[in-house]
């Protein structure tokens, strides 16, 4: 075997086509987009394209809780997002990302290259990388 999981990079399996939000996006519009696109979360970008947060399905649960417990219904993405999200570099190995997913509850992570958002990597992307690695290894045997 000439290649290991340490050699497979995030950029090979990340999604470059992604949903993103501004902090001022209406939370219900954001939820509708997440549901419509079938994604579990999306980065929140400032006016310069810098990532300032992540909005996850878990974050969106706060909408229902606020309505039920505080009679506060709705708001902006910035009211619910997770600030200062963990991110990974596009050159990071899939193995590094697997370790992050194993030790954290995240389902997806923003991918950065030269301090700019270039994509997202999900748990299923890591599984795809592992599957492809195993298939290549089996074919070489």
N, CA, C and O atoms as a GROMACS GRO file, in nm:
protein
  564
    1UNK      N    1   0.085  -0.117   0.000
    1UNK     CA    2   0.000   0.000   0.000
    1UNK      C    3   0.090   0.124   0.000
    1UNK      O    4   0.172   0.140   0.090
    2UNK      N    5   0.075   0.209  -0.098
    2UNK     CA    6   0.162   0.325  -0.112
    2UNK      C    7   0.108   0.450  -0.044
    2UNK      O    8   0.182   0.546  -0.020
    3UNK      N    9  -0.020   0.450  -0.012
    3UNK     CA   10  -0.083   0.569   0.044
    3UNK      C   11  -0.154   0.531   0.174
    3UNK      O   12  -0.215   0.424   0.184
    4UNK      N   13  -0.147   0.619   0.274
    4UNK     CA   14  -0.217   0.594   0.400
    4UNK      C   15  -0.326   0.698   0.418
    4UNK      O   16  -0.333   0.796   0.344
    5UNK      N   17  -0.412   0.677   0.518
    5UNK     CA   18  -0.517   0.774   0.547
    5UNK      C   19  -0.459   0.911   0.584
    5UNK      O   20  -0.523   1.014   0.564
    6UNK      N   21  -0.338   0.911   0.637
    6UNK     CA   22  -0.272   1.038   0.670
    6UNK      C   23  -0.242   1.121   0.544
    6UNK      O   24  -0.228   1.243   0.551
    7UNK      N   25  -0.232   1.052   0.429
    7UNK     CA   26  -0.199   1.120   0.304
    7UNK      C   27  -0.322   1.176   0.232
    7UNK      O   28  -0.308   1.259   0.142
    8UNK      N   29  -0.440   1.133   0.271
    8UNK     CA   30  -0.563   1.180   0.205
    8UNK      C   31  -0.602   1.312   0.269
    8UNK      O   32  -0.618   1.321   0.391
    9UNK      N   33  -0.618   1.416   0.187
    9UNK     CA   34  -0.645   1.549   0.241
    9UNK      C   35  -0.794   1.583   0.239
    9UNK      O   36  -0.872   1.525   0.164
   10UNK      N   37  -0.828   1.677   0.322
   10UNK     CA   38  -0.965   1.725   0.332
   10UNK      C   39  -1.013   1.777   0.196
   10UNK      O   40  -1.127   1.750   0.156
   11UNK      N   41  -0.928   1.849   0.125
   11UNK     CA   42  -0.971   1.910  -0.002
   11UNK      C   43  -1.016   1.807  -0.105
   11UNK      O   44  -1.090   1.840  -0.197
   12UNK      N   45  -0.971   1.681  -0.090
   12UNK     CA   46  -1.011   1.575  -0.183
   12UNK      C   47  -1.156   1.532  -0.161
   12UNK      O   48  -1.217   1.476  -0.252
   13UNK      N   49  -1.212   1.556  -0.043
   13UNK     CA   50  -1.345   1.506  -0.010
   13UNK      C   51  -1.443   1.612   0.040
   13UNK      O   52  -1.560   1.582   0.061
   14UNK      N   53  -1.397   1.733   0.058
   14UNK     CA   54  -1.485   1.839   0.109
   14UNK      C   55  -1.587   1.880   0.004
   14UNK      O   56  -1.571   1.853  -0.115
   15UNK      N   57  -1.690   1.945   0.048
   15UNK     CA   58  -1.788   2.003  -0.043
   15UNK      C   59  -1.754   2.150  -0.061
   15UNK      O   60  -1.748   2.226   0.036
   16UNK      N   61  -1.731   2.190  -0.185
   16UNK     CA   62  -1.698   2.330  -0.212
   16UNK      C   63  -1.823   2.412  -0.240
   16UNK      O   64  -1.820   2.535  -0.232
   17UNK      N   65  -1.931   2.346  -0.271
   17UNK     CA   66  -2.058   2.412  -0.297
   17UNK      C   67  -2.136   2.408  -0.166
   17UNK      O   68  -2.185   2.303  -0.125
   18UNK      N   69  -2.148   2.523  -0.102
   18UNK     CA   70  -2.211   2.520   0.028
   18UNK      C   71  -2.305   2.636   0.052
   18UNK      O   72  -2.298   2.741  -0.011
   19UNK      N   73  -2.393   2.611   0.145
   19UNK     CA   74  -2.486   2.712   0.194
   19UNK      C   75  -2.411   2.794   0.296
   19UNK      O   76  -2.335   2.740   0.376
   20UNK      N   77  -2.432   2.925   0.295
   20UNK     CA   78  -2.376   3.010   0.400
   20UNK      C   79  -2.477   3.119   0.433
   20UNK      O   80  -2.568   3.148   0.355
   21UNK      N   81  -2.459   3.177   0.548
   21UNK     CA   82  -2.551   3.282   0.595
   21UNK      C   83  -2.474   3.405   0.638
   21UNK      O   84  -2.356   3.398   0.670
   22UNK      N   85  -2.544   3.517   0.638
   22UNK     CA   86  -2.490   3.637   0.702
   22UNK      C   87  -2.548   3.638   0.843
   22UNK      O   88  -2.649   3.574   0.868
   23UNK      N   89  -2.486   3.709   0.934
   23UNK     CA   90  -2.538   3.712   1.071
   23UNK      C   91  -2.677   3.774   1.078
   23UNK      O   92  -2.751   3.749   1.174
   24UNK      N   93  -2.714   3.855   0.979
   24UNK     CA   94  -2.844   3.923   0.980
   24UNK      C   95  -2.956   3.843   0.914
   24UNK      O   96  -3.070   3.888   0.911
   25UNK      N   97  -2.926   3.725   0.862
   25UNK     CA   98  -3.028   3.642   0.799
   25UNK      C   99  -3.135   3.606   0.902
   25UNK      O  100  -3.104   3.571   1.015
   26UNK      N  101  -3.261   3.614   0.861
   26UNK     CA  102  -3.370   3.572   0.947
   26UNK      C  103  -3.356   3.424   0.979
   26UNK      O  104  -3.331   3.344   0.889
   27UNK      N  105  -3.372   3.387   1.105
   27UNK     CA  106  -3.351   3.248   1.146
   27UNK      C  107  -3.445   3.152   1.075
   27UNK      O  108  -3.407   3.039   1.044
   28UNK      N  109  -3.569   3.195   1.048
   28UNK     CA  110  -3.663   3.105   0.980
   28UNK      C  111  -3.625   3.085   0.834
   28UNK      O  112  -3.647   2.977   0.779
   29UNK      N  113  -3.569   3.187   0.770
   29UNK     CA  114  -3.519   3.173   0.634
   29UNK      C  115  -3.400   3.076   0.633
   29UNK      O  116  -3.385   2.996   0.541
   30UNK      N  117  -3.316   3.086   0.735
   30UNK     CA  118  -3.200   2.996   0.746
   30UNK      C  119  -3.246   2.852   0.766
   30UNK      O  120  -3.194   2.760   0.702
   31UNK      N  121  -3.343   2.831   0.855
   31UNK     CA  122  -3.394   2.696   0.880
   31UNK      C  123  -3.454   2.639   0.752
   31UNK      O  124  -3.431   2.522   0.718
   32UNK      N  125  -3.531   2.720   0.680
   32UNK     CA  126  -3.592   2.675   0.555
   32UNK      C  127  -3.485   2.631   0.455
   32UNK      O  128  -3.501   2.530   0.387
   33UNK      N  129  -3.376   2.706   0.446
   33UNK     CA  130  -3.268   2.673   0.353
   33UNK      C  131  -3.196   2.544   0.396
   33UNK      O  132  -3.165   2.460   0.313
   34UNK      N  133  -3.170   2.529   0.526
   34UNK     CA  134  -3.105   2.407   0.574
   34UNK      C  135  -3.191   2.285   0.542
   34UNK      O  136  -3.142   2.184   0.492
   35UNK      N  137  -3.321   2.296   0.572
   35UNK     CA  138  -3.412   2.184   0.546
   35UNK      C  139  -3.423   2.157   0.396
   35UNK      O  140  -3.417   2.042   0.353
   36UNK      N  141  -3.438   2.262   0.318
   36UNK     CA  142  -3.453   2.248   0.173
   36UNK      C  143  -3.331   2.188   0.106
   36UNK      O  144  -3.344   2.114   0.008
   37UNK      N  145  -3.214   2.219   0.157
   37UNK     CA  146  -3.089   2.167   0.098
   37UNK      C  147  -3.046   2.035   0.161
   37UNK      O  148  -2.955   1.969   0.112
   38UNK      N  149  -3.112   1.997   0.272
   38UNK     CA  150  -3.078   1.872   0.338
   38UNK      C  151  -2.941   1.873   0.403
   38UNK      O  152  -2.871   1.772   0.402
   39UNK      N  153  -2.903   1.988   0.459
   39UNK     CA  154  -2.774   1.997   0.528
   39UNK      C  155  -2.797   2.023   0.676
   39UNK      O  156  -2.898   2.081   0.717
   40UNK      N  157  -2.701   1.980   0.756
   40UNK     CA  158  -2.716   1.989   0.901
   40UNK      C  159  -2.657   2.116   0.960
   40UNK      O  160  -2.668   2.138   1.080
   41UNK      N  161  -2.596   2.199   0.877
   41UNK     CA  162  -2.538   2.322   0.927
   41UNK      C  163  -2.469   2.398   0.816
   41UNK      O  164  -2.445   2.346   0.708
   42UNK      N  165  -2.438   2.525   0.846
   42UNK     CA  166  -2.373   2.609   0.746
   42UNK      C  167  -2.293   2.719   0.815
   42UNK      O  168  -2.327   2.762   0.925
   43UNK      N  169  -2.187   2.765   0.750
   43UNK     CA  170  -2.107   2.873   0.807
   43UNK      C  171  -2.179   3.007   0.799
   43UNK      O  172  -2.264   3.030   0.713
   44UNK      N  173  -2.144   3.094   0.891
   44UNK     CA  174  -2.194   3.231   0.894
   44UNK      C  175  -2.076   3.321   0.863
   44UNK      O  176  -1.972   3.316   0.930
   45UNK      N  177  -2.094   3.405   0.761
   45UNK     CA  178  -1.984   3.490   0.712
   45UNK      C  179  -2.015   3.637   0.735
   45UNK      O  180  -2.129   3.680   0.723
   46UNK      N  181  -1.910   3.713   0.769
   46UNK     CA  182  -1.928   3.858   0.780
   46UNK      C  183  -1.925   3.920   0.641
   46UNK      O  184  -1.914   3.849   0.541
   47UNK      N  185  -1.934   4.052   0.634
   47UNK     CA  186  -1.943   4.120   0.504
   47UNK      C  187  -1.815   4.106   0.421
   47UNK      O  188  -1.816   4.136   0.301
   48UNK      N  189  -1.705   4.061   0.482
   48UNK     CA  190  -1.579   4.043   0.410
   48UNK      C  191  -1.555   3.897   0.371
   48UNK      O  192  -1.451   3.865   0.312
   49UNK      N  193  -1.650   3.809   0.404
   49UNK     CA  194  -1.635   3.668   0.372
   49UNK      C  195  -1.561   3.589   0.477
   49UNK      O  196  -1.528   3.472   0.455
   50UNK      N  197  -1.534   3.651   0.592
   50UNK     CA  198  -1.468   3.579   0.701
   50UNK      C  199  -1.570   3.498   0.779
   50UNK      O  200  -1.682   3.544   0.803
   51UNK      N  201  -1.530   3.379   0.818
   51UNK     CA  202  -1.621   3.295   0.895
   51UNK      C  203  -1.624   3.344   1.040
   51UNK      O  204  -1.521   3.355   1.106
   52UNK      N  205  -1.745   3.371   1.087
   52UNK     CA  206  -1.761   3.421   1.224
   52UNK      C  207  -1.846   3.327   1.310
   52UNK      O  208  -1.860   3.347   1.431
   53UNK      N  209  -1.902   3.225   1.247
   53UNK     CA  210  -1.984   3.131   1.323
   53UNK      C  211  -2.030   3.016   1.236
   53UNK      O  212  -2.005   3.011   1.116
   54UNK      N  213  -2.101   2.924   1.302
   54UNK     CA  214  -2.166   2.813   1.234
   54UNK      C  215  -2.308   2.806   1.287
   54UNK      O  216  -2.332   2.826   1.407
   55UNK      N  217  -2.402   2.779   1.199
   55UNK     CA  218  -2.540   2.757   1.240
   55UNK      C  219  -2.570   2.610   1.214
   55UNK      O  220  -2.568   2.564   1.100
   56UNK      N  221  -2.598   2.536   1.321
   56UNK     CA  222  -2.624   2.393   1.310
   56UNK      C  223  -2.770   2.364   1.342
   56UNK      O  224  -2.843   2.450   1.390
   57UNK      N  225  -2.810   2.241   1.313
   57UNK     CA  226  -2.944   2.197   1.352
   57UNK      C  227  -2.962   2.214   1.502
   57UNK      O  228  -3.067   2.257   1.549
   58UNK      N  229  -2.860   2.180   1.576
   58UNK     CA  230  -2.865   2.193   1.723
   58UNK      C  231  -2.889   2.338   1.763
   58UNK      O  232  -2.970   2.366   1.851
   59UNK      N  233  -2.819   2.431   1.699
   59UNK     CA  234  -2.839   2.574   1.728
   59UNK      C  235  -2.983   2.614   1.701
   59UNK      O  236  -3.041   2.695   1.775
   60UNK      N  237  -3.041   2.559   1.597
   60UNK     CA  238  -3.178   2.594   1.558
   60UNK      C  239  -3.282   2.544   1.659
   60UNK      O  240  -3.394   2.594   1.662
   61UNK      N  241  -3.246   2.446   1.740
   61UNK     CA  242  -3.336   2.399   1.845
   61UNK      C  243  -3.366   2.511   1.946
   61UNK      O  244  -3.471   2.512   2.010
   62UNK      N  245  -3.272   2.605   1.959
   62UNK     CA  246  -3.290   2.718   2.051
   62UNK      C  247  -3.411   2.803   2.011
   62UNK      O  248  -3.472   2.868   2.096
   63UNK      N  249  -3.445   2.804   1.882
   63UNK     CA  250  -3.561   2.880   1.836
   63UNK      C  251  -3.687   2.830   1.905
   63UNK      O  252  -3.765   2.908   1.958
   64UNK      N  253  -3.705   2.699   1.904
   64UNK     CA  254  -3.823   2.640   1.967
   64UNK      C  255  -3.818   2.658   2.118
   64UNK      O  256  -3.921   2.688   2.180
   65UNK      N  257  -3.702   2.641   2.178
   65UNK     CA  258  -3.690   2.656   2.323
   65UNK      C  259  -3.717   2.800   2.368
   65UNK      O  260  -3.784   2.822   2.468
   66UNK      N  261  -3.666   2.896   2.293
   66UNK     CA  262  -3.692   3.037   2.326
   66UNK      C  263  -3.840   3.069   2.316
   66UNK      O  264  -3.894   3.142   2.399
   67UNK      N  265  -3.905   3.014   2.215
   67UNK     CA  266  -4.048   3.039   2.198
   67UNK      C  267  -4.127   2.978   2.312
   67UNK      O  268  -4.220   3.039   2.365
   68UNK      N  269  -4.091   2.857   2.351
   68UNK     CA  270  -4.166   2.786   2.455
   68UNK      C  271  -4.141   2.843   2.594
   68UNK      O  272  -4.235   2.857   2.674
   69UNK      N  273  -4.017   2.875   2.624
   69UNK     CA  274  -3.984   2.915   2.761
   69UNK      C  275  -3.979   3.066   2.784
   69UNK      O  276  -3.997   3.112   2.896
   70UNK      N  277  -3.955   3.142   2.678
   70UNK     CA  278  -3.936   3.287   2.695
   70UNK      C  279  -4.031   3.371   2.611
   70UNK      O  280  -4.020   3.494   2.610
   71UNK      N  281  -4.123   3.307   2.540
   71UNK     CA  282  -4.214   3.378   2.449
   71UNK      C  283  -4.139   3.466   2.349
   71UNK      O  284  -4.189   3.571   2.308
   72UNK      N  285  -4.020   3.421   2.311
   72UNK     CA  286  -3.940   3.491   2.209
   72UNK      C  287  -3.937   3.402   2.087
   72UNK      O  288  -3.880   3.293   2.090
   73UNK      N  289  -3.998   3.447   1.979
   73UNK     CA  290  -4.009   3.365   1.860
   73UNK      C  291  -3.937   3.432   1.745
   73UNK      O  292  -3.976   3.541   1.702
   74UNK      N  293  -3.833   3.369   1.695
   74UNK     CA  294  -3.761   3.423   1.580
   74UNK      C  295  -3.635   3.496   1.621
   74UNK      O  296  -3.590   3.489   1.735
   75UNK      N  297  -3.580   3.566   1.525
   75UNK     CA  298  -3.456   3.640   1.546
   75UNK      C  299  -3.366   3.627   1.425
   75UNK      O  300  -3.408   3.583   1.318
   76UNK      N  301  -3.243   3.665   1.445
   76UNK     CA  302  -3.143   3.658   1.339
   76UNK      C  303  -3.050   3.540   1.362
   76UNK      O  304  -3.040   3.489   1.474
   77UNK      N  305  -2.981   3.499   1.259
   77UNK     CA  306  -2.884   3.390   1.269
   77UNK      C  307  -2.783   3.419   1.380
   77UNK      O  308  -2.745   3.328   1.454
   78UNK      N  309  -2.740   3.544   1.391
   78UNK     CA  310  -2.639   3.579   1.493
   78UNK      C  311  -2.688   3.553   1.635
   78UNK      O  312  -2.607   3.538   1.726
   79UNK      N  313  -2.819   3.549   1.654
   79UNK     CA  314  -2.874   3.521   1.788
   79UNK      C  315  -2.860   3.375   1.827
   79UNK      O  316  -2.870   3.342   1.945
   80UNK      N  317  -2.839   3.287   1.730
   80UNK     CA  318  -2.843   3.143   1.755
   80UNK      C  319  -2.714   3.070   1.718
   80UNK      O  320  -2.691   2.959   1.766
   81UNK      N  321  -2.632   3.128   1.633
   81UNK     CA  322  -2.513   3.060   1.581
   81UNK      C  323  -2.412   3.032   1.692
   81UNK      O  324  -2.412   3.096   1.797
   82UNK      N  325  -2.325   2.936   1.664
   82UNK     CA  326  -2.210   2.909   1.750
   82UNK      C  327  -2.096   2.996   1.699
   82UNK      O  328  -2.057   2.990   1.582
   83UNK      N  329  -2.043   3.077   1.788
   83UNK     CA  330  -1.936   3.169   1.750
   83UNK      C  331  -1.800   3.099   1.758
   83UNK      O  332  -1.783   3.000   1.828
   84UNK      N  333  -1.704   3.153   1.683
   84UNK     CA  334  -1.567   3.101   1.681
   84UNK      C  335  -1.562   2.950   1.659
   84UNK      O  336  -1.512   2.876   1.744
   85UNK      N  337  -1.614   2.904   1.547
   85UNK     CA  338  -1.621   2.760   1.523
   85UNK      C  339  -1.483   2.698   1.499
   85UNK      O  340  -1.390   2.765   1.454
   86UNK      N  341  -1.474   2.571   1.530
   86UNK     CA  342  -1.355   2.493   1.498
   86UNK      C  343  -1.353   2.478   1.346
   86UNK      O  344  -1.456   2.448   1.286
   87UNK      N  345  -1.238   2.496   1.286
   87UNK     CA  346  -1.226   2.478   1.141
   87UNK      C  347  -1.103   2.393   1.113
   87UNK      O  348  -1.019   2.371   1.201
   88UNK      N  349  -1.093   2.346   0.989
   88UNK     CA  350  -0.976   2.267   0.948
   88UNK      C  351  -0.920   2.327   0.820
   88UNK      O  352  -0.991   2.388   0.740
   89UNK      N  353  -0.792   2.308   0.802
   89UNK     CA  354  -0.725   2.354   0.680
   89UNK      C  355  -0.751   2.255   0.568
   89UNK      O  356  -0.762   2.135   0.592
   90UNK      N  357  -0.760   2.304   0.447
   90UNK     CA  358  -0.784   2.219   0.331
   90UNK      C  359  -0.676   2.113   0.314
   90UNK      O  360  -0.700   2.007   0.256
   91UNK      N  361  -0.556   2.141   0.362
   91UNK     CA  362  -0.445   2.046   0.350
   91UNK      C  363  -0.439   1.946   0.465
   91UNK      O  364  -0.354   1.858   0.465
   92UNK      N  365  -0.529   1.958   0.562
   92UNK     CA  366  -0.531   1.864   0.675
   92UNK      C  367  -0.565   1.725   0.625
   92UNK      O  368  -0.631   1.709   0.523
   93UNK      N  369  -0.519   1.625   0.698
   93UNK     CA  370  -0.549   1.487   0.658
   93UNK      C  371  -0.688   1.448   0.706
   93UNK      O  372  -0.739   1.500   0.805
   94UNK      N  373  -0.746   1.355   0.633
   94UNK     CA  374  -0.876   1.300   0.672
   94UNK      C  375  -0.867   1.237   0.810
   94UNK      O  376  -0.964   1.240   0.886
   95UNK      N  377  -0.753   1.182   0.844
   95UNK     CA  378  -0.733   1.122   0.976
   95UNK      C  379  -0.747   1.228   1.086
   95UNK      O  380  -0.810   1.203   1.189
   96UNK      N  381  -0.688   1.346   1.065
   96UNK     CA  382  -0.702   1.456   1.162
   96UNK      C  383  -0.849   1.494   1.182
   96UNK      O  384  -0.895   1.516   1.294
   97UNK      N  385  -0.922   1.500   1.072
   97UNK     CA  386  -1.064   1.536   1.078
   97UNK      C  387  -1.143   1.427   1.149
   97UNK      O  388  -1.233   1.458   1.227
   98UNK      N  389  -1.110   1.301   1.124
   98UNK     CA  390  -1.177   1.190   1.192
   98UNK      C  391  -1.158   1.203   1.344
   98UNK      O  392  -1.250   1.177   1.420
   99UNK      N  393  -1.038   1.242   1.386
   99UNK     CA  394  -1.011   1.260   1.529
   99UNK      C  395  -1.097   1.371   1.588
   99UNK      O  396  -1.148   1.358   1.699
  100UNK      N  397  -1.113   1.481   1.514
  100UNK     CA  398  -1.197   1.592   1.561
  100UNK      C  399  -1.341   1.547   1.573
  100UNK      O  400  -1.407   1.574   1.674
  101UNK      N  401  -1.391   1.477   1.472
  101UNK     CA  402  -1.530   1.428   1.476
  101UNK      C  403  -1.550   1.327   1.588
  101UNK      O  404  -1.656   1.322   1.650
  102UNK      N  405  -1.450   1.246   1.614
  102UNK     CA  406  -1.461   1.144   1.719
  102UNK      C  407  -1.470   1.207   1.858
  102UNK      O  408  -1.541   1.156   1.945
  103UNK      N  409  -1.400   1.317   1.878
  103UNK     CA  410  -1.393   1.378   2.012
  103UNK      C  411  -1.487   1.496   2.031
  103UNK      O  412  -1.491   1.555   2.139
  104UNK      N  413  -1.564   1.531   1.928
  104UNK     CA  414  -1.656   1.645   1.936
  104UNK      C  415  -1.791   1.606   1.875
  104UNK      O  416  -1.800   1.511   1.798
  105UNK      N  417  -1.896   1.681   1.911
  105UNK     CA  418  -2.029   1.648   1.859
  105UNK      C  419  -2.058   1.702   1.719
  105UNK      O  420  -2.168   1.684   1.667
  106UNK      N  421  -1.961   1.768   1.656
  106UNK     CA  422  -1.983   1.831   1.527
  106UNK      C  423  -2.020   1.729   1.420
  106UNK      O  424  -1.972   1.616   1.421
  107UNK      N  425  -2.106   1.772   1.327
  107UNK     CA  426  -2.138   1.688   1.211
  107UNK      C  427  -2.065   1.736   1.087
  107UNK      O  428  -2.046   1.660   0.992
  108UNK      N  429  -2.024   1.862   1.088
  108UNK     CA  430  -1.951   1.919   0.976
  108UNK      C  431  -1.860   2.029   1.026
  108UNK      O  432  -1.885   2.089   1.131
  109UNK      N  433  -1.755   2.056   0.950
  109UNK     CA  434  -1.657   2.159   0.986
  109UNK      C  435  -1.629   2.247   0.865
  109UNK      O  436  -1.622   2.198   0.753
  110UNK      N  437  -1.611   2.377   0.889
  110UNK     CA  438  -1.570   2.463   0.778
  110UNK      C  439  -1.425   2.432   0.741
  110UNK      O  440  -1.342   2.400   0.826
  111UNK      N  441  -1.396   2.444   0.612
  111UNK     CA  442  -1.261   2.418   0.561
  111UNK      C  443  -1.203   2.552   0.515
  111UNK      O  444  -1.266   2.626   0.439
  112UNK      N  445  -1.082   2.580   0.562
  112UNK     CA  446  -1.017   2.709   0.537
  112UNK      C  447  -0.889   2.686   0.455
  112UNK      O  448  -0.818   2.587   0.475
  113UNK      N  449  -0.862   2.776   0.364
  113UNK     CA  450  -0.735   2.778   0.291
  113UNK      C  451  -0.690   2.923   0.287
  113UNK      O  452  -0.762   3.010   0.239
  114UNK      N  453  -0.571   2.949   0.337
  114UNK     CA  454  -0.517   3.085   0.346
  114UNK      C  455  -0.617   3.180   0.413
  114UNK      O  456  -0.643   3.290   0.364
  115UNK      N  457  -0.673   3.135   0.523
  115UNK     CA  458  -0.766   3.210   0.607
  115UNK      C  459  -0.899   3.244   0.540
  115UNK      O  460  -0.972   3.331   0.588
  116UNK      N  461  -0.931   3.177   0.430
  116UNK     CA  462  -1.059   3.200   0.361
  116UNK      C  463  -1.138   3.069   0.359
  116UNK      O  464  -1.080   2.961   0.347
  117UNK      N  465  -1.268   3.080   0.371
  117UNK     CA  466  -1.355   2.965   0.365
  117UNK      C  467  -1.356   2.910   0.222
  117UNK      O  468  -1.382   2.984   0.127
  118UNK      N  469  -1.327   2.781   0.208
  118UNK     CA  470  -1.327   2.718   0.075
  118UNK      C  471  -1.422   2.599   0.066
  118UNK      O  472  -1.444   2.545  -0.042
  119UNK      N  473  -1.480   2.558   0.180
  119UNK     CA  474  -1.572   2.446   0.177
  119UNK      C  475  -1.610   2.398   0.315
  119UNK      O  476  -1.584   2.464   0.416
  120UNK      N  477  -1.671   2.281   0.317
  120UNK     CA  478  -1.708   2.213   0.441
  120UNK      C  479  -1.675   2.066   0.426
  120UNK      O  480  -1.677   2.011   0.316
  121UNK      N  481  -1.644   2.004   0.538
  121UNK     CA  482  -1.623   1.860   0.540
  121UNK      C  483  -1.716   1.803   0.646
  121UNK      O  484  -1.727   1.857   0.756
  122UNK      N  485  -1.780   1.693   0.612
  122UNK     CA  486  -1.877   1.632   0.703
  122UNK      C  487  -1.828   1.494   0.747
  122UNK      O  488  -1.731   1.440   0.693
  123UNK      N  489  -1.897   1.439   0.845
  123UNK     CA  490  -1.866   1.303   0.888
  123UNK      C  491  -1.880   1.206   0.771
  123UNK      O  492  -1.798   1.115   0.755
  124UNK      N  493  -1.983   1.226   0.689
  124UNK     CA  494  -2.002   1.134   0.576
  124UNK      C  495  -1.890   1.149   0.473
  124UNK      O  496  -1.856   1.052   0.405
  125UNK      N  497  -1.832   1.268   0.460
  125UNK     CA  498  -1.717   1.286   0.371
  125UNK      C  499  -1.598   1.203   0.420
  125UNK      O  500  -1.525   1.143   0.341
  126UNK      N  501  -1.579   1.200   0.552
  126UNK     CA  502  -1.471   1.119   0.608
  126UNK      C  503  -1.496   0.971   0.580
  126UNK      O  504  -1.404   0.897   0.545
  127UNK      N  505  -1.621   0.929   0.595
  127UNK     CA  506  -1.654   0.788   0.566
  127UNK      C  507  -1.631   0.755   0.419
  127UNK      O  508  -1.586   0.646   0.386
  128UNK      N  509  -1.663   0.849   0.330
  128UNK     CA  510  -1.638   0.828   0.187
  128UNK      C  511  -1.488   0.811   0.162
  128UNK      O  512  -1.448   0.727   0.081
  129UNK      N  513  -1.407   0.890   0.229
  129UNK     CA  514  -1.262   0.880   0.212
  129UNK      C  515  -1.211   0.745   0.261
  129UNK      O  516  -1.128   0.681   0.196
  130UNK      N  517  -1.262   0.702   0.374
  130UNK     CA  518  -1.222   0.571   0.427
  130UNK      C  519  -1.265   0.460   0.332
  130UNK      O  520  -1.188   0.369   0.303
  131UNK      N  521  -1.388   0.468   0.283
  131UNK     CA  522  -1.438   0.368   0.190
  131UNK      C  523  -1.353   0.363   0.064
  131UNK      O  524  -1.316   0.254   0.018
  132UNK      N  525  -1.321   0.478   0.007
  132UNK     CA  526  -1.238   0.480  -0.114
  132UNK      C  527  -1.100   0.424  -0.086
  132UNK      O  528  -1.044   0.350  -0.167
  133UNK      N  529  -1.044   0.458   0.031
  133UNK     CA  530  -0.913   0.408   0.068
  133UNK      C  531  -0.915   0.256   0.077
  133UNK      O  532  -0.825   0.188   0.026
  134UNK      N  533  -1.018   0.202   0.142
  134UNK     CA  534  -1.029   0.057   0.157
  134UNK      C  535  -1.049  -0.009   0.021
  134UNK      O  536  -0.990  -0.114  -0.005
  135UNK      N  537  -1.130   0.049  -0.067
  135UNK     CA  538  -1.154  -0.007  -0.199
  135UNK      C  539  -1.026  -0.010  -0.281
  135UNK      O  540  -0.998  -0.110  -0.349
  136UNK      N  541  -0.948   0.097  -0.276
  136UNK     CA  542  -0.820   0.101  -0.349
  136UNK      C  543  -0.726  -0.005  -0.294
  136UNK      O  544  -0.660  -0.075  -0.370
  137UNK      N  545  -0.722  -0.017  -0.161
  137UNK     CA  546  -0.634  -0.114  -0.097
  137UNK      C  547  -0.676  -0.257  -0.136
  137UNK      O  548  -0.590  -0.341  -0.162
  138UNK      N  549  -0.805  -0.284  -0.138
  138UNK     CA  550  -0.854  -0.417  -0.176
  138UNK      C  551  -0.821  -0.450  -0.322
  138UNK      O  552  -0.787  -0.563  -0.355
  139UNK      N  553  -0.833  -0.348  -0.408
  139UNK     CA  554  -0.804  -0.369  -0.550
  139UNK      C  555  -0.655  -0.393  -0.576
  139UNK      O  556  -0.617  -0.459  -0.672
  140UNK      N  557  -0.571  -0.337  -0.488
  140UNK     CA  558  -0.426  -0.356  -0.504
  140UNK      C  559  -0.381  -0.493  -0.454
  140UNK      O  560  -0.273  -0.541  -0.489
  141UNK      N  561  -0.466  -0.557  -0.372
  141UNK     CA  562  -0.427  -0.686  -0.311
  141UNK      C  563  -0.430  -0.801  -0.410
  141UNK      O  564  -0.401  -0.915  -0.375
   0.00000   0.00000   0.00000
